[in-house]
Amino acid sequence: MSKIVNFKDLEIWQKARDICIEVYKIREKSQLKTDYRLYDQINAASGSIMDNIAEGFERNGNKEFVQFLSIAKASCGETRSQLYRVLDRKYINEEEFNTLLNKLKNLSMQIGGFMNYLQKSDFKGSKFK
């Protein structure tokens, strides 16, 4: 594993970014682009995942990072909930839904695992050196 020097190096941030791209692709190929409110909500929630991972990383302290990861994890749940509305309004089919839902579930589990790791780590963050 290479050294992590910024948030872009984190696999969870990379996966969150991929989810944002998928949400945008759904918008571009469906009538979600005319459902402004729902698109704004799912776009903001999916963006919140990657943004909170980045912000927490930049805080340079594990305790704060865990707090922001918790928000990112919650945003995974919010995005999953909105994804059901996207399916119910027939902007995506069942296969597309399941693929993105599984990506969100896996990311949520990875974020949770990373939170556990940070909470058990003796290293408290670079700002505490």
C-alpha positions as CSV (number, residue, x, y, z in Angstrom):
1,M,0.0,0.0,0.0
2,S,1.4,3.4,-0.9
3,K,1.7,6.2,1.6
4,I,-1.4,8.3,2.0
5,V,-0.4,12.0,1.8
6,N,-3.8,13.6,0.9
7,F,-7.4,12.6,0.8
8,K,-7.3,11.7,-2.9
9,D,-5.1,8.7,-1.9
10,L,-7.8,7.2,0.3
11,E,-9.7,4.4,-1.4
12,I,-12.9,5.4,0.3
13,W,-12.6,8.9,-1.2
14,Q,-12.0,7.5,-4.6
15,K,-15.0,5.2,-4.3
16,A,-17.2,8.1,-3.1
17,R,-16.1,10.1,-6.2
18,D,-17.0,7.2,-8.5
19,I,-20.5,7.2,-6.9
20,C,-20.9,10.9,-7.6
21,I,-20.0,10.2,-11.2
22,E,-22.6,7.4,-11.4
23,V,-25.2,9.8,-10.0
24,Y,-24.4,12.3,-12.7
25,K,-24.5,9.7,-15.4
26,I,-28.0,8.7,-14.3
27,R,-29.0,12.3,-14.5
28,E,-27.6,12.7,-18.0
29,K,-29.3,9.6,-19.4
30,S,-32.7,9.8,-17.8
31,Q,-35.5,12.2,-16.9
32,L,-33.9,12.7,-13.5
33,K,-32.4,15.8,-15.2
34,T,-35.9,17.4,-15.1
35,D,-36.6,16.3,-11.5
36,Y,-34.6,19.1,-10.1
37,R,-35.4,18.7,-6.4
38,L,-34.6,14.9,-6.4
39,Y,-31.4,15.4,-8.4
40,D,-30.3,18.2,-6.2
41,Q,-30.8,16.0,-3.1
42,I,-29.1,12.9,-4.4
43,N,-26.3,15.0,-5.9
44,A,-25.7,16.8,-2.6
45,A,-25.9,13.6,-0.5
46,S,-23.5,11.7,-2.7
47,G,-21.2,14.7,-2.8
48,S,-21.3,15.0,1.0
49,I,-19.7,11.5,1.2
50,M,-16.6,12.5,-0.6
51,D,-16.5,16.1,0.8
52,N,-16.7,14.9,4.4
53,I,-14.0,12.3,3.9
54,A,-11.8,15.1,2.5
55,E,-12.6,17.6,5.2
56,G,-12.1,15.1,8.0
57,F,-8.7,14.1,6.5
58,E,-7.6,17.8,6.4
59,R,-8.4,18.3,10.1
60,N,-5.2,16.3,10.9
61,G,-6.7,14.7,14.0
62,N,-8.2,11.2,14.3
63,K,-11.0,12.2,16.6
64,E,-12.2,14.9,14.2
65,F,-11.6,12.6,11.2
66,V,-13.8,10.0,12.8
67,Q,-16.5,12.6,13.3
68,F,-16.4,13.6,9.6
69,L,-16.3,9.9,8.5
70,S,-19.5,9.4,10.6
71,I,-21.2,12.2,8.6
72,A,-19.9,10.6,5.3
73,K,-21.3,7.3,6.4
74,A,-24.7,8.9,7.2
75,S,-24.6,10.5,3.7
76,C,-24.2,7.0,2.3
77,G,-27.5,6.1,3.9
78,E,-29.2,9.3,2.7
79,T,-28.0,8.6,-0.8
80,R,-29.3,5.0,-0.6
81,S,-32.7,6.2,0.5
82,Q,-32.9,8.7,-2.4
83,L,-31.8,6.0,-4.8
84,Y,-35.0,4.2,-4.0
85,R,-37.0,7.2,-5.1
86,V,-34.9,7.3,-8.3
87,L,-35.9,3.7,-8.9
88,D,-39.5,4.2,-7.9
89,R,-39.8,7.0,-10.4
90,K,-38.3,4.7,-13.1
91,Y,-35.2,6.8,-13.8
92,I,-33.1,3.7,-13.5
93,N,-33.8,0.0,-13.9
94,E,-33.5,-2.7,-11.2
95,E,-30.0,-3.8,-12.3
96,E,-28.6,-0.2,-12.2
97,F,-30.3,0.3,-8.9
98,N,-28.8,-2.8,-7.4
99,T,-25.3,-2.1,-8.7
100,L,-25.2,1.4,-7.2
101,L,-27.0,0.3,-4.0
102,N,-24.3,-2.4,-3.5
103,K,-21.5,0.2,-4.1
104,L,-23.1,2.5,-1.4
105,K,-23.5,-0.4,1.1
106,N,-19.9,-1.5,0.6
107,L,-18.6,2.0,0.9
108,S,-20.6,2.5,4.1
109,M,-19.0,-0.7,5.5
110,Q,-15.5,0.4,4.5
111,I,-16.0,3.8,6.1
112,G,-17.2,2.1,9.3
113,G,-14.2,-0.2,9.3
114,F,-11.9,2.8,8.8
115,M,-13.6,4.6,11.7
116,N,-13.0,1.6,13.9
117,Y,-9.4,1.4,12.9
118,L,-8.8,5.1,13.7
119,Q,-10.6,4.9,17.0
120,K,-8.3,2.0,18.1
121,S,-5.1,3.6,16.7
122,D,-2.5,5.0,19.1
123,F,-1.7,7.7,16.5
124,K,-3.9,10.7,17.2
125,G,-3.1,12.8,14.2
126,S,-0.4,15.0,12.9
127,K,-1.6,18.1,14.7
128,F,-0.9,16.4,18.0
129,K,2.8,15.8,17.4
